[in-house]
């Protein structure tokens, strides 16, 4: 069954660019039956959203700024989220914001057994990120075609800019993968890659192979060089293969010395 999702966008904290790619990404996780964006549409800085909203059938919700320094948009979005929750019309929420003020909302929705996907910029505070089941950075959602077009038009500058968006694979990331394999491995040390990916996602909601320049987890694993990768024919369907991975054991010093 396809999961029905409510997509709630904080217009004050999200750039209008790449909304098309964002909606395509959300479609991977369910059917966005409710799509709303919140902001004070009397302000000129939100004008750039108007064309985007029409193209993606997103409903703008007007929220005036009643008091200077207070974010009325956040309150309106939170109230709507709770109304939608109790309407029983959806099975999950996609909260699009880089604002940590939505941390408690994400936690409350998950307590109600809702799937919660967060989307925001890399500057998003960690408390909001870990409150979600999965968190996706907007910076990685540019389509490969648009990246290619930009590279063709702008040359080396565009390529350098694209490279700057890719995070380094740190020892901490490698250790995260290793411990996840150990948690799931059989007696021989092998673990099903699909299960490993799911466990990593639970441990770190913002983990995404695209953050490191890879479209899928398998090539990311292979690029590190510290894991064995094995393809096995699926038991019930010879047309499909399952991928298993294993930590490469380091040879202990002196283990090959003659006694």
N, C-alpha and C positions, 0 to 999 in steps of 0.2 A: 504494500500500500504506500502510495506517495504521501509524504509528510506535508501537511499544510503549514505554511510559515507566515508569521506576521513580520513584515520588514518595517522597522521604525528607524528613521534617519534623523539625526541631530544636525539640522541645516547650519547651525552656528559653528560647528566644529569639524565639518567634513568638506573637502573641496568638491566642486561640481564636476571636475574632470573625471574620466574613467568610470562614470556611472553605468554605462553599457556593459563594460567588463565586470563591474561589481554585480550587476543583476544576473549575468551569465554564470558567475561563480556561485551565487546563491541558488540558482536553479539546480546545481549538482546535489544539493542537500534536501530539496523539497520544492513544493509548489507555492510560490509567494502569492497567496490569496489576498493578503492585506498589505498594501504598500503606502506608507504615509511619511511625510517629511515635515518637520516642525521648525518654525522660525517666525520672525517678525517680517512679513513680506512687504511692509511699507518702507523697509530700509533698502537703499540702493545696492548695498553689497550682496544682496541675495538675488539680484536681477539675472545673474548668470545661470541660475537654476531653472528659470522659466521654460526655456526651450527643452531642456533635459527632462523636465517633468512630463511634458506632453509626449515626448518620444518614448518614454518608459512607463506611461500610465501610473505615475506616482501622484497621490493626492496631497496637495499642500494644506497644512493645518496652520491657520493664523494664530499667533500668540504674541500679543503686545508685551513690550517690556515695561511693566508697571513701575518698577523702581530701579534706579541706577545702581549697578553693582550686583543685582540679583538676577539669576538666570531663570526666567519664567518658562523658557522653552523646555528645560529639563523637567520641571514639574508637570507640564502638560503631557510630555511624552511618557512619564512614569504613570500618571493617572490613566492615560489611554491603555498602556500596557496591562495594567491591572484589570481594567474593564474587559479587555480582549481575553485575558486569562480566564475570567469567570464566565465568559460567553461560551466557552468550550468549542470554539470554532477552529482552533488551531492546535497543533501538537508541538510547535516550536516557535522560537522567536529569533530574529536576526536584528541585533542592536548595532546600528552603525554610528559610531562616535569615537572620539579620542579622549573623552572626558571621564575621569575617574568617578564622577558623581553617579554614574550608572552601575557602580560595583554592587551596591545593595540590591538594586533591581534584578541584576543578573543572578545573584545568589537566591533571591526570593523565587524567581521563576524556576530555577533548577530544583528548589525545594518542592515545588509543585509538579515535579517530574516533567518539566518542559525541556526540550533540547534548546540550548542557547548558543548561538553562533555570534561572535563579535567581529566587527570589521572596523579598523581604524588605522591611523598612521603609526609609524614606528615610535613616535613620541608618546604613545599611549602609556599611562602609568601601569605598572605591573599588577596592582590589586584588581583592576578591571579585567585585565587579560586572564588571570588565573581564576576569576569568577565565572568564566565562560567554559563551555565544553570544548570549543575550538575558537581560536582567534586568528584572523587573517589580516595581514598587512596590506593596505591599499597599494603600496608601492610595487608589489609583485603582480598586480592584476592587469598591468598593461599587456595588451595582446602582442604576440610575437610579430604579427604583421605590422602593427604600429611601431614597434621597436625597430623593425627592419626599415620601414619607411623613413623614420627619423634618422637612422644611421646613413641611409642613402642620401638624404637631404643635407645633413649636417656634418657628415664625415666623422673624423676622429673625436670631435667634441662629444657627439651623441654616444659613441661607443664608450668613451671614458665615463660619461654620466651614468650609463647603464651599468657599467662595472662597479661604480661606487655604491649602487643600491644592493649589491650582493654581499652578504655577511660572510665572514671567515668561518671555516669549520674548526672550531677550537677543541682543545683536549676535553673540555667540559661536555661538548656535544658528543664526542666520540665515547666518552665514559657513559653518557646517558644511553647510547645505543648498546654498549657492551653490557651494562647492568640489566637492561631490558631483555636482552637475549638470555642472560643467565637466569632471569626470573621465569622464563618460559621454556627453556631448553629441556630436551629429553636426556636420557642417560649418556648419550653420545655427544651432547652439546649442541644439537641442532634445534632450531626454532623456526616455525613458520613465519615468513616475513610479514604476512598480513596481520598476524597477532602481535608481532613486535611493533609494527606501525601504530596499531590501536593503543597499545600500552604506552608508547612514547607520547601519544596525543593526550592521554589521561594525565601523564606526569607533567607534561609541558604543553598547554593548549595552543601556544603560538608556534609550535614546531611545524615547519613546512619545508619540504625539500626545495621549493622555489625560492626560499630565503637565501639559499646557498648556490643558486644558479642552475638547479636541476629540476626538470619537470616532474620526475618521479623519484621515489625513494630508492629503487634498485640501483640506478646509476650513481646516486649519492653514496650508497654503501660501497659500491665497487671502487669508487674514486679514492676512498680512504686507504685501502690496502691493508686493513687490519682484520678483515673478515673473509671467511670462506663462503662462497655462494654456490648453491647447487639447485639445478632445476630437476623436478621430478614430475613424472606423468601423473595426472590426477586419477585417483582410483576408479572413479565412475565415468570418466570421459577422457579418452586418449587424445582428444583434440586440444585439451588444455593442460598447462603445466603449472605446478605450484613451485614457488621459490622458497628455499630454506637457507638460513644463514647460520654461521657459527663463528665464534671468536677464535682467532688464530692464537694458539698457545705459544708463548715464548719459550725457547729452549733454555733450561736452567744451566747456569754456569757450572762447568765441571761434569755435566751429565754424560759427555762423550769421552771423558778421560779414561785411560786404561787403569784397571785396578791392580 
